[in-house]
Amino acid sequence: MADYYLYIKYLHVTCVVVSITLFLLRSTWTFQGSPMLSSPWARTVPHYVDTTLLAAAILLTIIIHQYPLQAPWLTAKVSGLLAHILFGLVFFHYKGSWAVRKAALALSLLSFSYIVAVALTRDPLVFG
């Protein structure tokens, strides 16, 4: 395996931790109606972190020669990521009932937990 594999993996994991931390912070601010949600850094930094996270993930798939639709565990991670993003969008942008938004937040966090569990086990049926 390439010498830089571990560096990219550590970058990826660090971005995961920073990404979920920012997601939880922004979620808290949403519940509080905080004006911090409108601050320039809160509107841009998560996108930079998530872009770096995705770029590192793509590099890792290339290095290990395993790809979504070829490796079931990576397909599961991508599916979980799409669910996390979709539910996160509903939570942050849906202007309807708080019940729907809270359910979307819970499902987004569950999706995130699934992604991490699959990453650690390389098993898409980790909860099965």
C-alpha positions as CSV (number, residue, x, y, z in Angstrom):
1,M,0.0,0.0,0.0
2,A,1.2,3.5,-0.7
3,D,3.2,5.3,1.9
4,Y,0.7,8.1,1.9
5,Y,-2.3,5.9,2.6
6,L,-2.2,6.4,6.4
7,Y,-1.9,10.2,6.0
8,I,-5.0,10.3,3.7
9,K,-6.9,7.9,6.1
10,Y,-6.1,10.1,9.1
11,L,-7.2,13.2,7.1
12,H,-10.4,11.4,6.2
13,V,-11.1,10.4,9.8
14,T,-10.3,13.9,11.1
15,C,-12.7,15.4,8.6
16,V,-15.4,12.9,9.7
17,V,-15.0,14.1,13.3
18,V,-14.9,17.8,12.3
19,S,-17.9,17.3,10.0
20,I,-20.2,15.7,12.5
21,T,-19.1,18.2,15.2
22,L,-20.1,21.1,12.9
23,F,-23.3,19.3,12.0
24,L,-24.2,18.9,15.7
25,L,-23.3,22.5,16.4
26,R,-25.4,23.8,13.6
27,S,-28.2,21.5,14.7
28,T,-28.1,23.0,18.2
29,W,-28.1,26.5,16.7
30,T,-31.1,25.6,14.6
31,F,-33.1,24.6,17.7
32,Q,-32.0,27.8,19.5
33,G,-32.8,30.0,16.5
34,S,-29.2,31.3,16.8
35,P,-28.0,34.1,14.5
36,M,-24.7,32.2,14.4
37,L,-26.2,30.0,11.6
38,S,-26.0,33.0,9.3
39,S,-22.3,33.8,10.1
40,P,-20.0,33.5,7.1
41,W,-17.9,30.8,8.6
42,A,-20.9,28.6,9.6
43,R,-22.1,28.9,6.0
44,T,-18.8,28.0,4.3
45,V,-16.5,26.0,6.6
46,P,-18.7,22.8,6.7
47,H,-18.6,22.8,2.9
48,Y,-14.8,22.9,2.8
49,V,-14.5,20.2,5.4
50,D,-17.0,18.0,3.6
51,T,-15.3,18.5,0.3
52,T,-12.0,17.6,1.8
53,L,-13.6,14.5,3.4
54,L,-15.1,13.4,0.1
55,A,-11.8,14.0,-1.8
56,A,-9.9,11.9,0.8
57,A,-12.5,9.2,0.5
58,I,-12.1,9.1,-3.3
59,L,-8.3,8.9,-2.9
60,L,-8.6,6.1,-0.5
61,T,-10.8,4.1,-2.8
62,I,-8.3,4.5,-5.6
63,I,-5.4,3.5,-3.3
64,I,-7.1,0.3,-2.0
65,H,-8.6,-0.5,-5.4
66,Q,-12.1,-0.9,-4.0
67,Y,-15.0,1.1,-5.5
68,P,-18.7,1.6,-4.8
69,L,-20.9,-0.8,-6.8
70,Q,-17.9,-3.2,-6.8
71,A,-17.3,-3.4,-3.0
72,P,-20.6,-3.9,-1.1
73,W,-19.4,-2.1,2.0
74,L,-18.4,1.0,0.0
75,T,-21.8,0.9,-1.8
76,A,-23.4,0.9,1.7
77,K,-21.3,3.8,2.8
78,V,-22.3,5.9,-0.2
79,S,-25.9,5.0,0.3
80,G,-25.7,6.0,3.9
81,L,-24.0,9.3,2.9
82,L,-26.8,10.1,0.5
83,A,-29.4,9.4,3.2
84,H,-27.4,11.5,5.7
85,I,-27.3,14.4,3.2
86,L,-31.0,14.1,2.3
87,F,-32.2,14.0,5.9
88,G,-29.8,16.8,6.8
89,L,-31.2,19.0,4.1
90,V,-34.8,18.3,5.3
91,F,-33.7,19.2,8.9
92,F,-31.9,22.4,7.9
93,H,-34.1,23.7,5.1
94,Y,-37.7,22.3,5.6
95,K,-39.8,25.1,7.0
96,G,-42.7,22.9,8.1
97,S,-43.4,21.2,11.4
98,W,-40.7,20.7,14.0
99,A,-41.8,17.0,14.3
100,V,-40.7,16.4,10.7
101,R,-37.5,18.3,11.2
102,K,-36.7,16.4,14.4
103,A,-37.4,13.1,12.7
104,A,-35.1,14.1,9.8
105,L,-32.3,15.0,12.3
106,A,-32.7,11.6,14.0
107,L,-32.6,9.8,10.7
108,S,-29.6,11.8,9.6
109,L,-27.7,10.9,12.8
110,L,-28.7,7.3,12.4
111,S,-27.4,7.3,8.8
112,F,-24.1,8.8,10.0
113,S,-23.8,6.1,12.7
114,Y,-24.4,3.5,10.0
115,I,-21.7,4.9,7.8
116,V,-19.2,4.8,10.7
117,A,-20.2,1.3,11.7
118,V,-19.8,0.1,8.1
119,A,-16.4,1.8,7.8
120,L,-15.2,0.1,11.0
121,T,-16.4,-3.4,10.1
122,R,-16.5,-3.3,6.3
123,D,-19.8,-5.1,6.6
124,P,-22.9,-3.5,5.1
125,L,-25.1,-5.7,7.3
126,V,-23.4,-4.4,10.5
127,F,-26.7,-3.9,12.3
128,G,-28.2,-7.1,10.9
